Amino acid sequence: MATIERVEVLVTSPGRNFVTLRITTSDGVTGLGDATLNGRELAVASYLEDHLAPLLAGRDPDWIEDTWQYLYKGAYWRRGPVTMTAIAAVDVALWDIKGKVAGMPVYQLLGGRSRDGVLVYCHASGTDVESLLDDVAAYRERGFQAIRAQAAVPGLSGSYGVRTGSLYEPAATALPDEQAWSTEAYLDFAPGYLAEVRERFGFGFHLLHDVHHRLTPIEAARFGRSVEELRLFWMEDPTPAENQEAFRLIRQHTTTPIATGEVLNSIWDVKELITEQLIDYVRTTVVHAGGITHLRRIFDLAALYQVRTGSHGATDLSPVTTAAAVHVDITVPNFGIQEHMGHTAETYEVFRGSPRLENGMLHPSDAPGLGVEYDDEVAARFPYQARYLPVARRLDGSVHDW
């Protein structure tokens, strides 16, 4: 019987910081798991090195469910992003190992395909409306069937989701960047530029928009109602999701579909949202919600209530998570859409192998396991760099929801 022999926590920064867990069995099979928590990477690295790695040595890698329960219940202090990201890394690495031992891609172990490919959405943005429209046009020409649109609010530095270079990366400063925010200015501006996207390009593709937790429930309801005729695929994170009850108020006032969950970490965090059908898409992701094992439980619960999946997939998740997400997406019956931003060329040098993108859809690798390998030699060229997410402040100086 093979056992877990070596557990390594690998930190590298090829364009941005990533924490990767590599588990090696006594018969030489390796598995990778993503452990990246944007802006708090070293907290998860420490949790893995100091608390989980000593518990894994000598365990049977086949016991994925038992290992998940052991790490979750044995800590007493449950849930939270650091704990669940660390457990996710272990879980995904064990699924990678199981696929390699079986000689099958992970999606086959999960029951096989439910669809030909995984619909993804990209991120179009602009410093003004005209540059946003140009970006949407570029993505349409590349064959994307779903596009998220964000434009900088005039006069504000805190316009979430707008690229400053070739790739959007919010965690870009050694100390938190404090950005000005005005809800009133946003509410006056955003519905108009979304209308211009529809006027220019029509309704032949899915249009998405991210509010990023910055509205109160009644403000979110007003926003959702104002864009109903634009037929958004969803409005994302309209209000902070810790208060699940708040989504009831939004639901009462608008038929614009609602998506949330990227900062939530467990089935208990989304239970009310799902069972009371307060959202249309659950955005929990494999790396922050406990791995493949736990994410499937969330998605299975969602399927019972006609809630579809829409997992987070920004650049703060490594190609290991992209691969794991697509293996899950291709199998679940209630799949909705997958976020996809891509990574820098340097990132793809470190993480070799990834799902194939074609005509706005991702396709999983058919290699055994996840289909991603880690290059230690290249990774060593990119040491860790402390980076923080920005902090939004209202015009009166008070801290606002991120």
C-alpha positions, -999 to +999 in steps of 0.1 A: +000+000+000+014+034-010+015+061+017+021+099+017+058+103+020+066+140+013+045+172+016+060+204+001+047+239+002+060+258-029+058+296-030+065+315-063+056+348-080+057+345-118+037+377-124+018+373-091+021+352-059+010+315-059+012+289-031+012+253-044+011+221-024+029+191-038+023+156-022+045+127-032+036+091-023+060+063-014+058+049-049+068+082-064+034+096-076+030+133-072-002+155-069-006+193-070-030+215-051-034+252-053-032+270-019-033+306-030-052+332-009-047+366-026-030+390-003-027+365+026-007+338+008+019+331+036-009+325+062-020+295+042+016+284+036+022+284+073-010+265+080+001+238+056+037+236+067+031+239+105-002+222+110-013+199+081+019+185+067+028+167+099-006+150+099-003+137+064+029+117+065+022+080+064-015+084+055-031+064+026-036+089-003-066+069-015-086+079+016-096+113+002-130+116+020-115+105+053-086+129+050-110+158+043-131+150+074-099+144+095-084+178+086-117+197+089-131+182+121-098+176+138-089+212+140-119+222+162-116+258+147-135+252+115-141+270+083-127+304+073-106+311+042-072+301+055-084+267+068-105+259+038-079+269+013-053+247+030-077+217+031-085+224-006-049+221-015-046+187+001-078+175-014-070+185-049-035+171-047-050+137-036-075+138-065-046+145-088-027+115-074-058+092-077-062+101-113-026+094-121-027+060-103-059+051-122-045+064-155-075+086-160-083+123-160-100+135-128-133+143-146-136+105-154-133+097-117-161+122-110-185+104-133-175+116-168-187+144-190-220+161-188-212+185-217-187+190-246-170+220-231-171+246-203-185+280-212-163+308-198-166+345-195-138+370-200-132+404-185-136+435-207-128+468-191-119+504-199-108+536-183-138+552-201-168+540-220-151+541-254-121+520-243-145+495-227-164+492-260-131+486-278-122+459-253-156+442-257-151+442-295-117+426-291-131+398-270-160+393-294-135+389-323-117+362-302-148+342-301-159+347-264-196+341-259-198+357-225-182+390-214-180+408-181-180+446-186-165+472-162-156+508-168-139+533-145-163+556-127-152+592-138-133+610-110-128+579-088-096+558-083-115+529-069-132+515-099-130+478-094-123+455-123-105+479-146-071+468-160-042+492-159-020+469-180-023+438-201-037+417-172-059+428-143-043+423-109-058+440-079-031+429-054-004+450-069+012+471-042+035+464-012+010+481+011-027+485+006-036+511-021-064+533-006-089+541-034-118+566-033-153+553-039-188+569-044-218+546-046-239+575-059-215+581-088-214+544-096-251+540-097-254+570-120-228+557-144-228+519-146-263+513-160-255+538-188-223+522-200-239+487-199-267+500-221-241+513-245-225+478-247-259+464-256-266+492-281-232+487-299-231+449-298-267+437-294-280+406-275-261+379-293-238+372-264-240+370-226-233+402-207-222+401-171-213+428-145-196+427-111-208+450-083-182+436-060-201+438-027-203+476-028-240+482-025-266+480+003-294+455-004-318+483-015-292+500-036-285+466-053-322+461-059-324+495-076-294+487-097-308+454-107-341+469-117-325+496-137-307+471-160-334+445-164-340+454-201-303+447-208-308+411-199-276+406-179-265+370-175-259+381-139-251+409-115-223+396-093-218+402-056-244+430-054-240+432-016-218+415+011-228+379+012-221+373+049-257+384+055-276+358+035-309+373+045-301+406+027-305+389-007-342+384+000-347+422-003-329+423-036-349+393-049-382+411-041-374+441-063-356+428-094-356+399-119-319+405-128-301+372-120-279+372-090-245+355-085-224+354-053-201+332-033-164+337-043-155+349-008-175+321+009-158+290+020-183+263+029-217+248+023-230+264+055-220+298+041-243+294+011-270+271+025-297+298+029-289+315-003-294+282-022-323+265-003-343+297-004-334+304-040-321+339-032-294+336-059-292+321-094-255+312-095-232+300-067-196+312-072-177+292-047-144+280-060-124+248-056-094+265-039-113+285-013-142+261-006-124+230+006-114+214-027-132+191-051-147+170-024-165+199-007-173+219-038-192+190-052-214+190-021-222+226-026-230+221-063-251+190-055-271+211-030-275+239-056-288+214-082-318+205-060-329+242-060-322+250-097-292+272-087-264+269-113-226+271-109-204+301-118-171+295-101-146+323-094-116+320-117-095+352-115-057+354-119-052+350-082-060+313-087-032+293-102-035+270-133-039+241-109-072+255-098-082+263-134-077+227-143-095+213-112-124+237-118-128+225-154-127+189-143-156+196-120-175+219-144-175+193-172-192+168-150-219+186-129-254+187-142-262+222-130-231+239-145-237+276-155-205+293-165-168+295-154-148+327-149-116+327-169-089+354-171-058+336-181-023+341-167+010+357-177+035+338-199+058+334-168+030+317-149+025+292-177+062+285-177+060+274-140+027+255-144+029+233-175-003+221-190-037+237-188-072+233-202-076+242-238-095+274-247-114+273-280-144+295-291-151+307-256-150+273-240-125+254-219-118+218-224-101+196-198-069+177-204-073+140-210-039+133-193-041+113-160-049+134-130-054+172-135-030+175-164-007+202-148+029+199-138+051+222-117+086+233-129+108+239-098+137+254-118+115+281-134+096+288-102+129+295-084+134+325-107+103+342-092+106+348-054+077+358-033+068+395-032+045+410-006+014+423-023-019+436-009-054+441-022-066+477-022-089+493+004-119+513-007-128+545+012-159+566+008-155+602-001-160+610+036-129+589+044-146+559+060-136+523+049-161+509+024-169+472+015-143+458-010 
